[in-house]
Amino acid sequence: MTTNKLETTTASINAVDQVVTDNYAIYQGDSCELIRAVPGDSVDFGIHSPPFEGLYKFSNFDRDISNNEGPAFWEHYAFLISELLRVTKPGRLHSVHVMQLPTSKIRHGHIGMRDFRGEVIRAYEDAGWIFHSEVCIWKDPVIAQQRTKSIRLLHKQVTKDSCISGQGLADYIVSFRKHGDNDNPVDGMFDAFVGSQPGDDRGLDISREAYDRHAAETVADGRTPWPFDMWKSVLVWQRYASPVWMDIRQTRTLQYRGGRDEKDEQHISPLQLDVIERCIDLWSAEGDVVLTPFLGIGSEVYSAVEMGRRGIGFELKPSYFRQAAKNIAALGTKEQPAAGLFDLPANDNMPSIRAAA
């Protein structure tokens, strides 16, 4: 179903296009406008990758936050951070994908790094979020050098002057929690592992066969093995609890080529599905609402729906929105609760997100 306008009880929030189902709702338009139609304390979990200030331009729209730099960027992003806090349920989390940013002689007068990760953390804390956790995601420096052509990563630079050489730039997931108690705990054990699979030197084997070997060795040592489900869940948790994720499959991303736009496309790099799925598995339960303010080609909503959650996403750029709609529509979804996705009660101060038919 597509319409041209979100009907609300207190305001008219314009969307250029939208697709609304019982499992997900995605809207084309300015996320800073659209998020105002989401009721307060209604979102269970959120995850997104924001524009990295000053690094890439995603479109030629004047409303595109990636076209802002310096104070203008942080003014726009700070508004969105505050809105994310408003719509998130007490005690629940929002995760943000970031990286440190390189500096260059041309733009900054020197080769080095900028603490964008720290700037994002401080912006969320300033808005009232609790800095909950972070994880570093390993990236191959050889692939990074081939893609970015950074002299910092060249071995040739080591032979000339290694004072210019430096490590590759890792990704991070920094997660923030809203103050208050979580009325619906996310509980239970892990029953699957998301990441490198057996056969890869970083893979994790949690098959019944692997458990049987472990159990036999444990019994031979005179100890009692854990039940299979407990053993599997503990192994998965030990990987997820690591402060560095070395086992993310870097190339496992959504199809994105249909999202390219010759007129204004300068960069597209979908976040790995492994990263998104781990965060969703850790910090949400089946049936929960998962929100992303930067939908892109749909990765976060795609993963949410595939994992039995319900997704909502906003995307400004038409080509990205169209590709996101295709990606998510192609997904076979799990059965969802009978209630509509956004049949949420409105109050005197907050509009309902339910779209007009």
Sequence and secondary structure as in RCSB ss.txt:
>XXXX:A:sequence
MTTNKLETTTASINAVDQVVTDNYAIYQGDSCELIRAVPGDSVDFGIHSPPFEGLYKFSNFDRDISNNEGPAFWE
HYAFLISELLRVTKPGRLHSVHVMQLPTSKIRHGHIGMRDFRGEVIRAYEDAGWIFHSEVCIWKDPVIAQQRTKS
IRLLHKQVTKDSCISGQGLADYIVSFRKHGDNDNPVDGMFDAFVGSQPGDDRGLDISREAYDRHAAETVADGRTP
WPFDMWKSVLVWQRYASPVWMDIRQTRTLQYRGGRDEKDEQHISPLQLDVIERCIDLWSAEGDVVLTPFLGIGSE
VYSAVEMGRRGIGFELKPSYFRQAAKNIAALGTKEQPAAGLFDLPANDNMPSIRAAA
>XXXX:A:secstr
   SEEE SS EEE SEEEE SSEEEEES HHHHGGGS TT EEEEEE    TTT    S TT GGG  THHHHH
HHHHHHHHHHHHEEEEEEEEEEEE EEE HHHHSS EEE HHHHHHHHHHHHT EEEEEEEE   HHHHHHHH  
GGG HHHHHHHTTS      EEEEEEE SS  SS   S      SS TTSTT    SHHHHHHHHHHHHHTT   
  HHHHHHHHHHHHHTSSEE    TT     GGG  TTT        HHHHHHHHHHH  TT EEEES  TTSHH
HHHHHHTT EEEEEE  HHHHHHHHHHHHTS      SS TT     SS        
